[in-house]
Amino acid sequence: MSTHKSPSRLFIAPLLLALVAAGGFGYWKSLQDRLPEGIYEANGRLEATEVQVATKHPGRLAEVLVAEGDRVSAGQLLARVDTRTLEAQRNQAQSEVLRARENVAAAQATVHLRESERRLAQQDLKRFRELFERGHASGQQIDQQQARFDTSSAALEASKAQVQAAQASITAAEAMVAQLTSEIDDSSLRAPMDGIVQLRLAEPGEVLGAGGRVFLLIDPSDQYMNVYLPSALAGRLAAGDEARIVLDALREQPLPAQVAFVAAKAQFTPKEVETRDERQKLVFRVKLRLTDPAAVPQAKPGMPGSAYVRHAADVSWPESIQ
């Protein structure tokens, strides 16, 4: 009994694949043909607002409190960088504040002493001048008292300058405390918005530099698709116009959307974008935002699909994409 297959059978599988492909293309072409005049289709990929959570200052990651896929709320603590060194520096700066305040108190006491010495020297100078006018004191004594008064005045000014310097040192020490406190607060990484942890990029124990990324968050309530449309069409669109998004994985669930943004400047067609007219070189980026992302939780950022925009208000949506 022969085990060799007939040559004709070798071509059956490729022929079937070709027929399926042709049928798929025919179905797609029929959909295109069924689109009423006034509705345009473009390709794109569903996206969501992304926020990177990163360290502001270098340090060792002490703990990570959430995992990929976790839902987080704005202000929630996500991770913490080791702050023991910063806390020790802050304690030292706080000690400097106390020492500077003590120096201010001592300098102010010195000012009071110098003021008393100056008053006494002023009174003695006045008294000797009166005695000199009566002939009971010499000019040399007047000069001595004048020198004593001048010296006490200079000492008073010097002590006042010491007070100002001590007060400035308080300000500098308090500023250092505030800076270190801010750095300690920044070491607690908190969620900037409600969202989902898409990526966890670092683990406890890792040493990160300034700007080291720890998480990538996405905002599932803000999902959109960027499409590129020819100028003749983009010029008819405005923010708020209705649109529809049909994802390849969810063909039976068209997603209502609105035009959120139309670029003010044209650009060359990106390589990864297929346009209906291959001769179209300049296009405008149009951002379509889902009006109710929570209605279809299966819709995920990254899914490819088609977007439909209506540039004629009197045209009704086909039943397949309503």
Buried (B, 14 or more C-beta within 10 A) or exposed (E): EEEEEEEEEEEEEEEEEEEEEEEEEEEEEEBEEEBEEBBBBBBBBBBBBBBBBBBBBEBBBBEBEBEEEBEBEEEBEBBBBBBEEBBEBBEEBBEBBEBBBEBBEEBBEBBEEBBEBBEEBBEBBEEBBEBBEEEEBEEEBBEBBBEBBEEBBEBBEEBBEBBEEBBEBBEBBBEBBEBBBEBBEBBEBBBBBBBBBBEBBBEEEEEBEEEBEBBBBBBBBBBBBBBBBBEEBBEBBEEEBBBBBBBEEBEEEBBBBBBBBBBEEBEEBEEEBEBEEEEBEEBBBBBBBBEEBEEBEEBBBEBEBBBBBBBEEEEEBBEBBE
